[in-house]
Amino acid sequence: MLNAITDIDGIRVGHASDYDGLTGCTVVLFDAPACCGVDVRGSAAGTSQIDALAVDHIVDEAHAIVLAGGSAFGLEAVTGVMRYLQERQIGYDAAVAKVPIVPAAAILDLGFGDNRARPTAQMGYDACAAAGRLVQEGSVGATVGKLFAMPRAMKGGLGTASVVLPDGALVAALVVVNAFGDVIDNVTGRIIAGLRTAEGELALANTVSCLREGQVRPGFGGAIGNTTLAVVATNVQFNKREITKVARMAQGGLVKTITPVHTTLDGDLVFSVSLGSMKGDVNRVGVVGEFVVAEAIKRAVRKADGFGRLPAFKDIPRGSKAYPDRPPPD
């Protein structure tokens, strides 16, 4: 067990990153057609092919999921993923051709690195070619705590987590955290990463408190470029309606660890994946899905790297007076 989404048989994960432009994409590949759902809560989502996940859509399978940087530009990575799958004759049988079903969503990370750098079709293809069981946790362009834009933000990232239940059922998640709000530890209630104070120190402010006290410019100033994207997966067999319910329940993981969440400035969404033959209860899987999403969010910011541009969780010294909420080691 890797404590990762790839603990589920039939799931591989690949990454392609541009460390000069500071953007990239992650592909979740399925070794067999998967039943997928989605739940969109944020008002600024950038997506592709998610109509195919609607419960009344004729297509009942998906072959990969793409999480990309670059905002809508980054959805170009889907083309490379589809080419990779097409070369292997993987796709929905449309009689005259196999059409890969590749739902995708993007974060707006253009304000962190080079805003001309975006994930390309070749990066999508390369991520597929590199896919395996090892998930590269950490970050390229994701950030958190952006009430006052980048000068007072911190680094977000990508994390994963999994749980095995006593009967062998597995529930796992992979999350890209690029939130407007702060990330909190849902067990202790302490802030892990987010908005920093105006003094220039590595001290945290509280986004909700700042909003309540009126410490914000009209329209939230430059607080753009937000979104948390999650994929929650299980080896329990569900139909599209049931796996969509899992996505809706797993949104609770965002609610418990990101504050505020689901704003008009965020494109928050959760994909859900059923890939297996086990029988199980949708409520049980949904509740555990909420848990693994929350765990993956916390791991994402704890493993983030600021690349010398923004402070990350690991940059703040333990015991720092400027950061009294610094949690203990994992």
C-alpha positions in Angstrom: 0.0 0.0 0.0 1.3 3.4 -1.0 -1.4 5.5 0.7 -2.2 6.7 -2.8 -5.0 6.5 -5.4 -2.9 4.0 -7.3 -3.5 1.5 -4.5 -6.7 0.7 -6.5 -6.0 -1.9 -9.1 -6.4 -0.5 -12.6 -5.4 3.1 -11.8 -2.1 4.6 -12.9 -1.0 8.3 -12.5 1.4 10.2 -14.7 2.7 13.8 -14.5 4.3 16.2 -16.9 5.7 19.5 -15.6 7.2 22.7 -17.0 9.6 23.8 -14.2 10.6 27.0 -16.1 7.0 28.2 -16.7 5.8 26.5 -13.5 2.8 24.7 -14.7 1.9 21.1 -15.6 -0.7 18.4 -15.9 -1.6 15.1 -14.1 -3.3 12.2 -15.8 -5.2 9.5 -14.0 -5.3 6.5 -16.4 -7.7 3.5 -16.2 -6.6 0.1 -17.3 -10.2 -0.8 -18.0 -13.2 1.5 -18.8 -14.4 3.1 -15.5 -17.8 4.3 -14.4 -17.3 8.0 -13.4 -19.3 10.9 -12.0 -18.6 14.5 -11.2 -19.9 17.2 -8.8 -19.1 20.9 -9.5 -19.5 23.4 -6.7 -17.3 26.3 -7.6 -18.5 29.0 -9.9 -15.3 29.3 -12.0 -14.7 25.8 -13.3 -12.8 25.2 -16.5 -13.6 21.8 -17.9 -13.8 19.4 -20.9 -16.0 16.4 -21.6 -17.7 16.4 -18.3 -21.1 16.2 -20.0 -20.3 12.6 -20.6 -20.5 12.0 -16.9 -24.1 13.2 -16.6 -26.4 10.4 -15.3 -28.6 10.6 -18.4 -25.7 10.7 -21.0 -25.5 7.7 -23.3 -21.8 7.1 -22.5 -21.3 5.0 -19.4 -17.5 4.8 -19.3 -14.4 6.9 -19.1 -10.8 6.0 -19.9 -8.7 8.8 -18.2 -9.1 12.0 -16.2 -6.9 15.0 -16.7 -6.1 17.7 -14.1 -4.2 20.6 -15.8 -2.7 23.9 -15.0 -2.9 26.8 -17.5 -6.6 27.6 -17.0 -8.7 26.8 -20.2 -5.5 26.8 -22.2 -4.2 23.8 -20.3 -7.1 21.7 -21.5 -5.1 21.2 -24.6 -3.4 18.4 -22.7 -6.5 16.3 -23.3 -5.7 16.1 -27.0 -2.4 14.4 -26.2 -4.1 11.9 -23.8 -6.7 11.1 -26.4 -3.9 10.5 -29.0 -2.2 8.1 -26.5 -5.4 6.2 -26.0 -6.3 6.1 -29.6 -3.0 4.6 -30.6 -3.8 1.8 -28.2 -7.4 1.4 -29.6 -8.9 2.5 -26.2 -12.2 4.3 -26.3 -15.9 4.3 -26.5 -17.1 2.1 -29.4 -18.8 4.6 -31.7 -19.0 1.9 -34.5 -16.7 3.8 -36.9 -14.0 4.6 -34.3 -13.0 4.2 -30.7 -13.4 7.6 -29.1 -11.5 8.1 -25.8 -13.6 9.6 -23.1 -11.3 11.9 -21.1 -13.0 14.3 -18.6 -10.7 17.1 -17.6 -10.6 20.2 -15.4 -8.0 23.0 -15.0 -6.7 25.3 -12.4 -5.8 28.9 -13.1 -2.1 29.0 -12.2 -1.1 31.7 -14.7 -0.3 34.2 -11.9 2.4 32.1 -10.3 4.9 31.3 -13.1 5.1 32.5 -16.7 1.6 33.3 -17.8 2.5 32.3 -21.3 3.4 28.8 -20.2 0.5 26.3 -20.5 0.3 22.4 -20.6 0.4 21.2 -24.2 -0.9 18.2 -26.0 2.6 16.7 -25.9 2.6 17.1 -22.1 -0.6 15.2 -21.9 0.9 12.4 -24.0 4.1 12.4 -22.0 2.1 12.1 -18.7 0.4 9.0 -20.0 3.7 7.5 -21.1 5.1 8.1 -17.7 2.1 6.8 -15.8 2.7 4.3 -13.0 1.9 3.6 -9.4 4.1 6.3 -7.9 2.3 9.6 -7.4 4.5 12.7 -7.3 3.1 14.7 -4.4 4.1 18.3 -4.2 3.4 21.2 -6.5 4.2 23.2 -9.6 1.8 26.2 -9.9 -0.9 25.7 -7.2 -1.3 28.4 -4.5 -3.6 29.1 -1.5 -4.7 32.0 0.6 -5.2 34.6 -2.1 -7.5 37.2 -0.6 -4.8 39.8 -1.2 -3.4 38.1 -4.3 0.1 36.6 -4.6 2.1 38.9 -2.3 0.4 37.4 0.8 -0.4 33.9 -0.5 1.3 30.5 0.2 2.0 27.5 -1.9 -0.6 24.8 -2.6 0.0 21.5 -4.3 -1.0 17.9 -5.1 -1.6 15.2 -2.6 -3.1 11.7 -2.4 -4.3 9.3 0.2 -6.1 5.9 0.5 -8.0 3.8 3.0 -8.5 0.0 2.9 -11.7 -1.2 4.7 -12.0 -4.5 6.6 -13.7 -6.2 3.8 -11.0 -5.2 1.3 -12.9 -2.3 -0.2 -10.6 0.6 -1.1 -11.3 4.3 -1.3 -8.7 6.8 -2.4 -8.3 10.3 -3.5 -5.9 12.6 -5.5 -6.3 16.4 -5.0 -4.8 19.5 -6.6 -5.2 22.3 -4.1 -5.2 25.8 -5.6 -7.7 27.4 -3.3 -8.8 31.0 -2.7 -9.2 30.2 1.0 -7.0 28.8 3.8 -6.2 25.1 4.4 -6.9 23.9 7.9 -6.3 20.7 9.8 -9.8 19.4 10.3 -8.7 17.5 13.4 -7.0 20.3 15.3 -8.7 23.3 13.7 -5.4 24.9 13.1 -4.4 26.7 9.8 -1.8 24.7 7.9 -1.3 27.2 5.0 -3.1 30.2 3.6 -3.3 34.0 3.8 -0.3 35.7 5.4 -0.3 38.9 7.3 0.7 42.2 5.8 3.9 42.5 7.9 5.9 40.4 5.5 6.7 37.7 8.0 5.7 34.1 7.7 2.7 34.7 9.9 -0.8 33.6 9.0 -3.9 35.7 8.8 -7.3 34.2 8.7 -9.2 34.8 5.5 -12.7 34.4 7.0 -11.8 36.8 9.8 -10.4 39.3 7.3 -13.6 39.2 5.3 -15.7 39.5 8.4 -13.7 42.6 9.6 -13.9 44.2 6.1 -10.2 43.9 5.4 -10.6 43.6 1.7 -10.8 45.7 -1.4 -14.0 45.7 -3.5 -14.2 42.6 -5.7 -11.6 40.9 -3.5 -8.8 42.8 -5.2 -6.6 40.5 -7.3 -7.9 37.3 -5.7 -8.2 35.4 -9.0 -6.8 32.0 -10.1 -8.3 29.5 -7.7 -9.7 26.0 -7.8 -9.4 22.7 -6.0 -9.7 19.6 -8.1 -10.2 16.1 -6.6 -10.5 12.6 -7.9 -12.0 10.1 -5.5 -11.9 6.4 -6.5 -13.0 3.0 -5.3 -12.8 -0.6 -6.2 -16.5 -1.0 -5.3 -18.8 -1.4 -8.3 -21.3 1.4 -8.7 -23.5 2.7 -11.6 -23.2 6.3 -12.7 -25.9 7.6 -10.4 -24.3 5.9 -7.4 -20.8 7.0 -8.2 -22.0 10.6 -8.7 -23.5 10.5 -5.2 -20.0 9.5 -4.0 -18.6 12.7 -5.6 -21.2 14.8 -3.9 -20.5 13.3 -0.5 -16.7 13.6 -1.0 -17.1 17.4 -1.4 -17.3 17.3 2.4 -13.6 16.8 2.4 -13.1 20.3 0.8 -15.6 21.8 3.2 -13.8 20.4 6.3 -10.3 21.5 5.2 -10.6 24.7 3.0 -12.2 27.9 4.3 -13.8 29.7 2.6 -14.6 27.2 -0.2 -16.9 26.9 -3.2 -16.8 30.7 -3.8 -17.4 32.5 -7.1 -13.7 32.8 -7.4 -13.1 29.0 -7.2 -13.8 26.2 -9.8 -14.0 23.5 -7.2 -15.1 20.1 -8.4 -14.8 16.4 -7.5 -14.5 13.5 -10.0 -15.5 10.1 -8.8 -14.4 6.7 -10.2 -15.7 3.2 -9.7 -13.3 0.6 -11.0 -13.8 -2.9 -9.7 -16.3 -5.7 -9.0 -16.8 -5.6 -5.2 -20.2 -5.0 -3.8 -20.6 -2.2 -1.3 -22.7 0.6 0.1 -22.7 4.0 -1.5 -23.0 5.9 1.8 -20.1 4.0 3.3 -17.9 4.8 0.3 -19.0 8.4 0.2 -18.2 9.0 3.9 -14.8 7.4 3.5 -14.4 9.4 0.3 -14.8 12.6 2.3 -12.1 11.4 4.7 -9.5 10.6 2.0 -10.2 13.9 0.1 -9.5 15.8 3.4 -6.3 13.8 4.0 -5.1 14.3 0.4 -5.7 18.1 0.7 -3.6 18.3 3.9 -0.8 16.2 2.3 -0.8 18.5 -0.7 0.1 21.6 1.2 2.5 19.9 3.6 4.5 18.5 0.7 4.4 21.7 -1.5 7.5 23.5 -2.7 7.5 27.2 -3.2 10.4 27.3 -5.7 11.7 30.4 -4.0 8.7 32.4 -5.2 6.2 31.9 -2.3 6.6 30.3 1.1 5.4 26.8 1.5 4.4 24.9 4.7 7.8 23.3 4.9 9.6 26.7 4.7 8.2 27.9 8.1 10.5 27.0 11.1 8.9 25.0 13.8 8.2 27.0 16.9 8.3 30.3 15.0 6.6 33.1 16.9 5.4 34.4 13.6 3.5 31.2 12.9 2.0 30.0 16.2 -0.3 27.6 14.5 2.6 25.6 12.9 1.5 22.0 13.4 3.7 19.3 14.7 5.4 16.9 12.2 3.2 14.3 10.4 
